[in-house]
Amino acid sequence: MVKQQDIVLEFQNVKKQYGGYTAIERLDLSIQRGEFFSIVGPSGCGKTTILKMIAGFEFPTAGTIEIAGKPSDRLPPYKRNVNTVFQNYALFPHMNIFDNVAYPLRIKKADKASIRQTVMEHLDMVGMTQHAQKATHQLSGGQKQRIALARAMISRPDILLLDEPLSALDFHLRQEMQRVLKQLQRESGITFVYITHDQGEALSLSDRIAVMNHGVLQQVDTPSAIYRKPATKFVAGFIGKTNILEGTLNSERQFILSHDQKGLKIQDDSCFQAREPFYISIRPDTVKFSKPDDSYDNCISGAIVVDQSYYGSEREILLNTGEWGPMLVKLNDRESADLTEGTVTDIYFRSKDVISIPKSGTAYE
């Protein structure tokens, strides 16, 4: 059980409206001190509104927000020990790198010796000591991101907000900066709250993830639990690719789409009654084209290869499985080398890999 002193941020029954539009609906959420916490969801889901309420740029319409144990829902930004790293870095163009990073300490009137030591320590943390005297326009996008991080961390905030900070970077630089972010968070112990629409980033970086949709919190859990045990159909479909089917249980407690169909074996069926509709999710990476062992106790015969997408180390195979509809399978390139469009094949998957999902509601209703 998490102790109250370990909670750095808490939303209690928070609602945010803009006129007649509800951006956030009844949000209850606690974030622990020192964790890397990501908030993900599609555009318009409310994640940026949450960031603005944490930073103090917006106030909630109802409910309370506590930061480090203090009521903060009506505090202006400058009275909160919260810093933000924006998408555009927001560096001061008239200052060199050293002065940009030193700025928060100078505002607090720290002594010069302390400022120099602390700035150089933080530049070293982000691998930028050799650039201290450069102007901001002399830096690449990744270097600007490192300076923005150093400046945001130097005053030891209770919470560091990151608003899709890697979205403007190319793929390889984004991968590099993900490693930098993870290392900085672990070394500093500062609570990072990371806002992104990129599910891969959230899964890679986070201790826990909150998934939002239409202003409603769908699920909060570890990356592996979010991926393997989604609470809703939306979470299953948004976090990674999956195959989702809607059906019921037959008399043998097997999953079926229609009453005259041979069922699929599932293990997670305890909360469903016969003929009660629900969803199942089958991740593409759990499906095989040959039966590895007897634990693969489900088989769909006569699937036809419709299309393939090649990604170098892996392929995605789209199948027409007839009565079960289209199904996506993800395999490494060697496994799928002999499959071509029109190939008829059987597919196998384990009952323990079939995820059962209630048809309505969220984990927080």
Rosetta blueprint (number, residue, H / E / L):
1 M L
2 V L
3 K L
4 Q H
5 Q H
6 D H
7 I E
8 V E
9 L E
10 E E
11 F E
12 Q E
13 N E
14 V E
15 K E
16 K E
17 Q E
18 Y E
19 G L
20 G L
21 Y E
22 T E
23 A E
24 I E
25 E E
26 R E
27 L E
28 D E
29 L E
30 S E
31 I E
32 Q E
33 R L
34 G L
35 E L
36 F E
37 F E
38 S E
39 I E
40 V E
41 G L
42 P L
43 S L
44 G L
45 C L
46 G L
47 K H
48 T H
49 T H
50 I H
51 L H
52 K H
53 M H
54 I H
55 A H
56 G L
57 F L
58 E L
59 F L
60 P L
61 T L
62 A E
63 G E
64 T E
65 I E
66 E E
67 I E
68 A L
69 G L
70 K E
71 P E
72 S L
73 D L
74 R L
75 L L
76 P L
77 P H
78 Y H
79 K H
80 R L
81 N L
82 V E
83 N E
84 T E
85 V E
86 F L
87 Q L
88 N L
89 Y L
90 A L
91 L L
92 F L
93 P L
94 H L
95 M L
96 N E
97 I H
98 F H
99 D H
100 N H
101 V H
102 A H
103 Y H
104 P H
105 L H
106 R H
107 I H
108 K L
109 K L
110 A L
111 D L
112 K H
113 A H
114 S H
115 I H
116 R H
117 Q H
118 T H
119 V H
120 M H
121 E H
122 H H
123 L H
124 D H
125 M H
126 V L
127 G L
128 M L
129 T H
130 Q H
131 H H
132 A L
133 Q L
134 K L
135 A E
136 T H
137 H H
138 Q H
139 L L
140 S L
141 G H
142 G H
143 Q H
144 K H
145 Q H
146 R H
147 I H
148 A H
149 L H
150 A H
151 R H
152 A H
153 M H
154 I L
155 S L
156 R L
157 P L
158 D L
159 I E
160 L E
161 L E
162 L E
163 D E
164 E L
165 P L
166 L L
167 S L
168 A L
169 L L
170 D L
171 F H
172 H H
173 L H
174 R H
175 Q H
176 E H
177 M H
178 Q H
179 R H
180 V H
181 L H
182 K H
183 Q H
184 L H
185 Q H
186 R H
187 E H
188 S H
189 G L
190 I L
191 T E
192 F E
193 V E
194 Y E
195 I E
196 T E
197 H L
198 D L
199 Q H
200 G H
201 E H
202 A H
203 L H
204 S H
205 L H
206 S L
207 D L
208 R E
209 I E
210 A E
211 V E
212 M E
213 N E
214 H L
215 G L
216 V E
217 L E
218 Q E
219 Q E
220 V E
221 D E
222 T L
223 P H
224 S H
225 A H
226 I H
227 Y H
228 R H
229 K L
230 P L
231 A L
232 T L
233 K H
234 F H
235 V H
236 A H
237 G H
238 F H
239 I L
240 G L
241 K L
242 T L
243 N E
244 I E
245 L E
246 E E
247 G E
248 T E
249 L E
250 N L
251 S L
252 E L
253 R L
254 Q L
255 F E
256 I E
257 L L
258 S L
259 H L
260 D L
261 Q L
262 K L
263 G L
264 L E
265 K L
266 I L
267 Q L
268 D L
269 D L
270 S L
271 C L
272 F L
273 Q L
274 A L
275 R L
276 E L
277 P L
278 F E
279 Y E
280 I E
281 S E
282 I E
283 R L
284 P H
285 D H
286 T H
287 V L
288 K E
289 F L
290 S L
291 K L
292 P L
293 D L
294 D L
295 S L
296 Y L
297 D L
298 N E
299 C E
300 I E
301 S E
302 G E
303 A E
304 I E
305 V E
306 V E
307 D E
308 Q E
309 S E
310 Y E
311 Y L
312 G L
313 S L
314 E E
315 R E
316 E E
317 I E
318 L E
319 L E
320 N E
321 T L
322 G H
323 E H
324 W H
325 G L
326 P E
327 M E
328 L E
329 V E
330 K E
331 L E
332 N E
333 D L
334 R L
335 E L
336 S L
337 A L
338 D L
339 L L
340 T L
341 E L
342 G L
343 T L
344 V E
345 T E
346 D E
347 I E
348 Y E
349 F E
350 R L
351 S H
352 K H
353 D H
354 V E
355 I E
356 S E
357 I E
358 P E
359 K L
360 S L
361 G L
362 T L
363 A L
364 Y L
365 E L
